[in-house]
Amino acid sequence: MKYWKVTWHHDFREEPVTLFSEIGEDGYETRKIQEYRDGRLLRTDGADETAEIGLSEIPVGRIEDVAAQPEFSAFVISKADFESMWNCASRGTYGHRLAPLSGQSPTRILGTVESPSSNR
């Protein structure tokens, strides 16, 4: 399994700003968490999909390709960090705000993947 945290840089009020994905060896998501600006968390393992959250119907591809898109920042995270967010999502929120004061979600980032042409 692989575990990703993808930050989506946008101004849409009703869309998630952070996506956490557990990805199987076949490239398909097996579980996903969506984090919203208001601190709300939604999660799915495919058995409980809704209009707001569902697993990707196609393989997710390479993290480098996601990171090459200017609207995304992509990170590899640990299984333990994904599980921690999964457990938070079972309660529906992560505290009372999007993330700690540092601006990062409560994950230990193992690797940042950015476009080679990116100067972030």
Secondary structure as the mmCIF struct_conf table of DSSP 4:
data_model
#
loop_
_struct_conf.conf_type_id
_struct_conf.id
_struct_conf.beg_label_comp_id
_struct_conf.beg_label_asym_id
_struct_conf.beg_label_seq_id
_struct_conf.end_label_comp_id
_struct_conf.end_label_asym_id
_struct_conf.end_label_seq_id
STRN STRN1 LYS A 2 TRP A 8
TURN_TY1_P TURN_TY1_P1 ARG A 13 GLU A 14
BEND BEND1 GLU A 15 GLU A 15
BEND BEND2 VAL A 17 VAL A 17
STRN STRN2 THR A 18 ILE A 23
TURN_TY1_P TURN_TY1_P2 GLU A 25 ASP A 26
BEND BEND3 GLY A 27 GLY A 27
STRN STRN3 GLU A 29 GLU A 35
TURN_TY1_P TURN_TY1_P3 ARG A 37 ASP A 38
BEND BEND4 GLY A 39 GLY A 39
STRN STRN4 ARG A 40 ARG A 40
STRN STRN5 LEU A 41 THR A 44
BEND BEND5 GLY A 46 GLY A 46
TURN_TY1_P TURN_TY1_P4 ALA A 47 ASP A 48
BEND BEND6 ALA A 51 GLU A 52
BEND BEND7 GLU A 57 ILE A 58
HELX_RH_AL_P HELX_RH_AL_P1 ILE A 63 ALA A 67
TURN_TY1_P TURN_TY1_P5 ALA A 68 ALA A 68
BEND BEND8 GLN A 69 GLN A 69
TURN_TY1_P TURN_TY1_P6 PRO A 70 GLU A 71
STRN STRN6 PHE A 72 ILE A 77
HELX_RH_AL_P HELX_RH_AL_P2 LYS A 79 ARG A 91
TURN_TY1_P TURN_TY1_P7 GLY A 92 GLY A 92
STRN STRN7 THR A 93 THR A 93
BEND BEND9 TYR A 94 TYR A 94
TURN_TY1_P TURN_TY1_P8 GLY A 95 HIS A 96
BEND BEND10 ARG A 97 ALA A 99
TURN_TY1_P TURN_TY1_P9 LEU A 101 SER A 102
BEND BEND11 GLY A 103 GLN A 104
BEND BEND12 PRO A 106 PRO A 106
STRN STRN8 ILE A 109 VAL A 113
TURN_TY1_P TURN_TY1_P10 PRO A 116 SER A 117
#
